[in-house]
């Protein structure tokens, strides 16, 4: 499970980078929460926040992708969805 949590952290970091691109200012709250939970996970290795905010980031990235498909890599969406699936199902 720890390996999966590490992968989720890495994918959340990629999502944060994508959300930090210009033109995504509507998602500032999600970006700040994502920064916080990544730092928190690095400190205490508790993945609960990664799953919760990772899901919000996933939804935000899907919205961005629906409007402008080239702004979000399909692989990022796929990886994020795979990491979150055990929790979502």
Backbone as JSON, one array per atom type, in Angstrom:
{
  "sequence": "XXXXXXXXXXXXXXXXXXXXXXXXXXXXXXXXXXXXXXXXXXXXXXXXXXXXXXXXXXXXXXXXXXXXXXXXXXXXXXXXXXXXXXXXX",
  "N": [[0.82, -1.2, 0.0], [2.01, 1.2, 0.67], [3.66, 1.78, -1.48], [1.79, 2.39, -3.43], [0.7, 4.7, -2.33], [2.91, 6.38, -2.49], [3.12, 6.59, -5.25], [0.7, 7.88, -5.78], [1.22, 10.32, -4.5], [3.25, 11.3, -6.16], [1.86, 11.55, -8.59], [-0.05, 13.4, -7.85], [1.63, 15.54, -7.47], [2.38, 16.01, -10.12], [-0.12, 16.75, -11.09], [-0.48, 19.12, -9.71], [1.52, 20.69, -10.86], [0.48, 20.87, -13.44], [-1.92, 22.22, -12.9], [-0.88, 24.62, -12.11], [-0.26, 25.95, -14.39], [-0.49, 28.82, -16.55], [-3.64, 30.5, -16.75], [-5.23, 28.86, -15.27], [-6.33, 29.91, -12.97], [-8.74, 29.74, -11.68], [-8.69, 27.56, -10.13], [-7.28, 27.93, -7.8], [-7.75, 27.42, -5.05], [-7.86, 24.62, -4.91], [-5.27, 24.1, -5.75], [-3.73, 25.16, -3.64], [-4.57, 23.54, -1.53], [-3.73, 21.08, -2.47], [-0.94, 21.42, -2.51], [-0.56, 21.6, 0.24], [-1.43, 19.02, 1.21], [0.37, 17.34, -0.06], [2.8, 18.11, 1.11], [2.15, 17.5, 3.75], [1.79, 14.73, 3.58], [4.41, 13.98, 2.95], [5.59, 14.54, 5.36], [4.19, 13.03, 7.42], [3.35, 10.65, 6.27], [0.68, 9.93, 5.99], [-1.9, 9.14, 3.93], [-4.51, 10.11, 3.56], [-5.39, 12.77, 2.99], [-4.24, 13.08, 0.45], [-5.78, 11.38, -1.12], [-8.33, 12.53, -0.85], [-8.06, 15.29, -1.73], [-6.74, 14.79, -4.07], [-8.74, 13.65, -5.56], [-10.39, 15.89, -5.96], [-8.63, 17.41, -7.49], [-8.44, 15.76, -9.72], [-11.04, 15.96, -10.76], [-11.04, 18.68, -11.41], [-9.01, 18.75, -13.34], [-10.21, 17.19, -15.28], [-12.28, 18.9, -16.04], [-10.8, 21.04, -17.14], [-9.57, 19.68, -19.22], [-11.78, 19.0, -20.76], [-12.55, 21.45, -21.78], [-10.19, 22.45, -22.97], [-8.45, 20.29, -24.51], [-5.67, 19.91, -24.99], [-4.29, 20.96, -22.86], [-4.05, 19.27, -20.73], [-2.4, 16.31, -20.03], [-3.31, 13.15, -21.27], [-2.28, 10.88, -20.11], [-1.72, 11.72, -17.53], [-4.29, 12.11, -16.44], [-5.18, 9.47, -16.61], [-3.32, 8.12, -14.94], [-3.85, 9.37, -12.49], [-6.51, 8.68, -12.09], [-6.25, 5.89, -11.9], [-4.77, 5.65, -9.54], [-6.58, 6.63, -7.71], [-8.78, 4.99, -7.91], [-9.15, 2.61, -6.18], [-10.2, 3.82, -3.91], [-12.39, 5.19, -4.84], [-14.14, 3.2, -5.65]],
  "CA": [[0.0, 0.0, 0.0], [2.87, 2.37, 0.74], [4.12, 2.07, -2.84], [0.66, 3.04, -4.1], [0.62, 6.05, -1.77], [4.02, 7.15, -3.07], [2.75, 6.87, -6.63], [-0.34, 8.9, -5.73], [1.89, 11.58, -4.19], [3.95, 11.74, -7.37], [0.86, 11.95, -9.58], [-0.63, 14.65, -7.34], [2.63, 16.57, -7.75], [2.23, 16.31, -11.55], [-1.38, 17.47, -11.22], [-0.22, 20.47, -9.21], [2.29, 21.38, -11.91], [-0.46, 21.15, -14.52], [-2.86, 23.24, -12.44], [-0.15, 25.88, -11.96], [-0.08, 26.58, -15.7], [-1.28, 30.05, -16.72], [-5.02, 30.33, -17.19], [-5.95, 27.97, -14.38], [-6.46, 30.61, -11.69], [-10.01, 29.38, -11.04], [-8.45, 26.39, -9.27], [-6.29, 28.32, -6.78], [-8.03, 26.76, -3.77], [-7.44, 23.23, -5.04], [-3.81, 24.1, -5.82], [-3.15, 25.35, -2.31], [-4.85, 22.34, -0.74], [-2.87, 20.01, -3.0], [0.4, 21.69, -1.98], [-0.58, 21.28, 1.67], [-1.51, 17.58, 1.49], [1.62, 16.71, -0.5], [3.75, 18.37, 2.19], [1.7, 16.75, 4.92], [2.11, 13.32, 3.35], [5.86, 13.84, 3.06], [5.95, 14.63, 6.77], [3.65, 11.99, 8.3], [3.02, 9.45, 5.47], [-0.75, 9.64, 6.07], [-2.35, 9.47, 2.58], [-5.92, 10.45, 3.5], [-5.54, 14.04, 2.28], [-3.9, 12.89, -0.95], [-6.95, 10.79, -1.78], [-9.44, 13.49, -0.85], [-7.76, 16.44, -2.58], [-6.41, 14.22, -5.37], [-10.02, 13.5, -6.26], [-10.78, 17.24, -6.4], [-7.72, 17.78, -8.59], [-8.84, 14.94, -10.87], [-12.25, 16.57, -11.33], [-10.63, 19.96, -11.99], [-8.27, 18.47, -14.57], [-11.18, 16.73, -16.28], [-12.96, 20.11, -16.54], [-9.86, 21.74, -18.0], [-9.38, 18.85, -20.4], [-12.99, 19.07, -21.57], [-12.53, 22.74, -22.47], [-8.98, 22.56, -23.79], [-7.83, 18.96, -24.38], [-4.2, 19.89, -25.07], [-3.7, 21.51, -21.63], [-3.89, 18.2, -19.74], [-1.97, 15.06, -20.64], [-4.21, 12.02, -21.02], [-1.59, 9.96, -19.2], [-1.88, 12.25, -16.17], [-5.65, 11.77, -16.02], [-5.24, 8.01, -16.45], [-2.57, 7.75, -13.74], [-4.56, 9.87, -11.31], [-7.7, 7.85, -11.93], [-5.82, 4.57, -11.43], [-4.37, 5.77, -8.14], [-7.75, 6.95, -6.88], [-9.84, 3.99, -8.13], [-9.51, 1.79, -5.02], [-10.97, 4.62, -2.96], [-13.63, 5.59, -5.47], [-15.04, 2.07, -5.85]],
  "C": [[0.87, 1.26, 0.0], [3.37, 2.77, -0.64], [3.03, 2.8, -3.63], [0.51, 4.48, -3.61], [1.72, 6.95, -2.33], [3.7, 7.53, -4.52], [1.68, 7.96, -6.69], [0.27, 10.26, -5.43], [2.57, 12.16, -5.43], [2.97, 12.25, -8.43], [0.18, 13.25, -9.14], [0.33, 15.81, -7.58], [2.55, 16.98, -9.22], [0.95, 17.11, -11.8], [-1.22, 18.92, -10.78], [0.54, 21.29, -10.25], [1.36, 21.77, -13.06], [-1.44, 22.26, -14.12], [-2.19, 24.61, -12.29], [0.11, 26.58, -13.29], [-0.94, 27.83, -15.79], [-2.69, 29.75, -17.25], [-5.84, 29.42, -16.31], [-6.18, 28.6, -13.01], [-7.77, 30.29, -10.97], [-9.82, 28.23, -10.05], [-7.43, 26.68, -8.18], [-6.5, 27.6, -5.45], [-7.57, 25.3, -3.81], [-5.92, 23.14, -5.07], [-3.2, 24.24, -4.43], [-3.4, 24.14, -1.41], [-3.96, 21.18, -1.17], [-1.44, 20.19, -2.5], [0.49, 21.27, -0.51], [-0.56, 19.77, 1.91], [-0.27, 16.84, 0.99], [2.69, 16.9, 0.58], [3.42, 17.58, 3.44], [2.04, 15.27, 4.77], [3.62, 13.08, 3.49], [6.31, 13.83, 4.52], [5.48, 13.41, 7.57], [3.24, 10.69, 7.6], [1.57, 9.01, 5.61], [-1.39, 10.09, 4.74], [-3.8, 9.95, 2.47], [-6.16, 11.74, 2.71], [-5.22, 13.92, 0.8], [-5.1, 12.33, -1.72], [-8.08, 11.8, -1.91], [-9.19, 14.64, -1.83], [-7.33, 15.97, -3.98], [-7.65, 14.03, -6.21], [-10.52, 14.85, -6.77], [-9.92, 17.69, -7.57], [-8.08, 17.02, -9.86], [-10.06, 15.56, -11.56], [-11.91, 17.9, -12.02], [-9.9, 19.74, -13.31], [-9.19, 17.95, -15.67], [-11.93, 17.92, -16.88], [-12.06, 20.87, -17.52], [-9.7, 20.99, -19.32], [-10.59, 18.89, -21.33], [-13.03, 20.36, -22.39], [-11.37, 22.85, -23.44], [-8.17, 21.27, -23.65], [-6.3, 18.94, -24.37], [-3.53, 20.4, -23.81], [-3.4, 20.43, -20.6], [-3.5, 16.92, -20.46], [-2.95, 13.95, -20.28], [-3.59, 11.04, -20.03], [-1.72, 10.42, -17.75], [-3.27, 11.9, -15.63], [-5.77, 10.27, -15.74], [-4.53, 7.58, -15.17], [-3.29, 8.18, -12.47], [-5.8, 9.02, -11.04], [-7.33, 6.46, -11.39], [-5.43, 4.59, -9.96], [-5.55, 5.96, -7.21], [-8.83, 5.87, -6.93], [-10.14, 3.14, -6.9], [-10.38, 2.53, -4.01], [-12.33, 4.96, -3.53], [-14.62, 4.43, -5.58], [-15.55, 1.48, -4.57]]
}
